[in-house]
Amino acid sequence: MQKMMTLWKLMPALPYLVLGLGTIESIESFAQTSSTNYSSPTVSNRFRDGSTTGSLSLMQSSFVSPDYRMTSQRDFQYLLVDIHQNKSGDMSPGVQLGADLSGLVSPNNQVLNYLNIRELFLEYKQLSLGRKKKSWSALEDYWPVGLYQPLFKWNPLMPESQGLTGLFLDLLNPEEYVPVKLSMMGSFLFIPDQQSPYRLQDGQFQFVNPWFRPPPQSAQFDDLGQVTDRFNYEIEVPSTQQVVFRRSFMAQLKLGPEESPWDFNVGWASKPSNQLAVGAKGFQQFNGTTQSKIRPQVFEHSLTSSDLSYRMDILNSQLKAGLSLLREKPSAPEFPADYTYNTYSESALFSPYLKYNWKAFEFLATYLEIQGGVEQTVGPQADRFKDFLPQRFPYRRAYQAQTKWTYDFTKRQAVSAHLNYLSGIDTQFARWWTEIEYQFEKKWKASVDVFLVQSANNALFSQYENNDFTQVGVSYVF
């Protein structure tokens, strides 16, 4: 069978409430995670000031590769609203509101619409309640693998981190000889990764989203001597209680004063995995159609991490070097006996990084290596489905380089550029993203984005190798 669907990774369509403010329904694409801090048409916060800021943007993306086949439509228009509240402005004495969210509407293709709630929380002194982002691991700051915090994967090649939902507490004892900061988080609400939307009609996934790769409509199983003319897909969606009401506990211990050039912390977590396991089963019908059932399932894992970094001031610039370690121990997913699924071994992630800041210029270079995390397919149809079920990570070794630069012409005019390059070592792939923004008035700016993908043998990137696109937009900042 051709490996058109080398990876199956599905998240259930789950209606869930985020702090009583809305419902998000999402499903994970048949793809894996990637790493960077950019995922969807978005607006930089470069020109924001004040306590509550935002922007309203009109954008158009055009897929430029002549081999693009994901959808019949090549050009997509978007209306994007972005809102940021930086915790200033008391709602009541001592209580502050923090928010970072965006919503996108595509008038001609509603399946692309989304609401991305990165943060939404209330804070009183050292106590916070809601959905909040935090640097639990430097490795996830530069490589959002989605182990501590969930990911927003509207574009699976460029996901971004979202906050965890729960109760947060920060305790600081600066009077000690070695100051200690203890951060803790506890929750009985679990919200997994938010995925690229899809459309399932008459048992077939439709080709309507450039960032959702449908599985094949037909295939041949040579090892069984069976030819299938058509797959008929059905998703067994777990109940909200089975997915959302899960406990999470996390803690991070940070040593040393904030002004020290050395930074050291250790972290621990016991929580559900943000990526769901996927089970599958299929049986041949008399009319030559194979009925394929897909079942997402939550499984637990524990995490331990440690970070060590040193920063040095050089004239008007700053150089920071660090090393981040992260270890995951997943539990085995629980599926009915007639389902086939993957189990995952323990994994260890290792990432050194170098960061340089000089005035309005930033540079980052980082490397990622993953050991372990090996999949083992179990179940009655293990031989048939072993190549189709999801891997734990999209690559084992990769490096990334990133630069940001800003130049102010006047108080009303400025230009900024952001370049990011990611490349694999064990598997051959590369991704290049460039964004240039020009502020031509105090509240107006224009942007141009270029996104390029190249892949020879990487399962995730090969699916989207022809998704090169350009994007232009104009934004009103308020």
C-alpha positions, 0 to 999 in steps of 0.5 A: 500500500502506498504510504500516502498516509504515513502518519495518522494522528487524530484529535477528537472534535470536542466542545469545551468551555474556556473560563465560560467564554466560548466553545472551541471544536477542533480535530487533529490532522493526520500529521505530527508536530513541528517546532517554531513559535509561529503557526497561523496568519498573525500580527506582531506585537512590535507596535503595541503600547498601553494596557489593552491593545489589538489589531484588525487585519485583512490578509491574503495567502497564495500557494505558489508551487505549481505542484500544489494539490491540497485544495482546488483553491490557491488563494485564501482571504482572511480577517484576523482580530488580535487582542492583548491585555498585559495585566494592567488596569485593575478589575477590582482592588488587586485583581488583574486580567491578562489576555492574549487571543486571536480569531480568524474568519475566512469568508470564502472557506469557513472551515479555516475559521478559528479562535486561538485563546493563548492566555485568559486569566485573572491574577491576584498577587501571586495567585492566577486562575485561568489559561496562562502561559509560562516558561516551564522549560527553555527547550519548549520556548525554542522548540514547542514540542508540546510536552508541558504546554499544548500547541495551536496547530492551525499550520502543523509546520509552525505551531505555537504554544498555548497556556495551561488551564488551572490554578497557578501559584508563585512563591518567592523567598528573596531573603535567603542567601540563595533566593528561591522561587517556587511555581506550582500549577494544579488543575482538573481541566485538560485541554489538548492541542488545538488542530487544523480543522477538517470536514468529513462528509459521507465517510470521506475527508474533504480536500478543503483545508491546505493544512489538513492532509486527508488520508487516502480514499482507496488503497491496496493491501498486498500482504493480505491479497485484498484490494480496497476500492474505497475507505469509509471513515468514522470517528469515535469521539470520546465524551467530554468527561473522558477527555476534559476532566483530567487532573494535572500537577506541575512544579518548578523550582528556580534558584538565584536572584533575578539579577544574577547572570546564572539561571538554573531551574528544575521542573516536574509534571504529572498530567495528560499528554497534550497529543492524543493516542490514536487507535484504528480498526477496519473490516471489509464490507461486501461491496468492496468498501472498508469501514475504518474506525478511528478512536482518539484516546487520552493517555498520561505522562510524567515530565522532568526538566532542568535548565542552566544558562549564563548571560554576559553583557558585552558593551551595549549587547547581551549574549546568553548561552544555555542548555535545556534537558527534558525527559518524558515517561508516557503511560500506555494508552487504554483501547478496546481489545479490537483496536490497534494502536501505538505505545511509546517508550520513554524519551529524553530531549536535549537542546543547547542554545545561543542567544544574542541581543544588540539594541533592536537586533536579536539572533538565536541558534539552537539544536535539538536531539531526541533519544527514545520515544520509540513506537511499538504497534500493538493490537490485532491488526498491528501488521496492517496499521503499523505504518499508518499510526502516528510517531511521537516526534516528527524528527530526531535531530534538527537545528534552527536559526532565527533573527529579528530586527527593527528600525525606527525611521520616525515616531510614526514609521518603522520597519521590522523583519523576522527570519526563521530557518529550520532543518533536519539532520537525520531526515532531509527537510527544511523550512524557511519563513520570512516576515517583513512589517512596515508601519507607515502611520501610527496605527497602520502597517503592512506586512509580507510573509514568505513560507518555503518547504523542502523535504526528501524523506521526512514524513511530516514535511513531505506531506506539505512539501508543495505548500509554499506560500506568500502572504500580504496584509494590512493592519489597523492597530488599536 
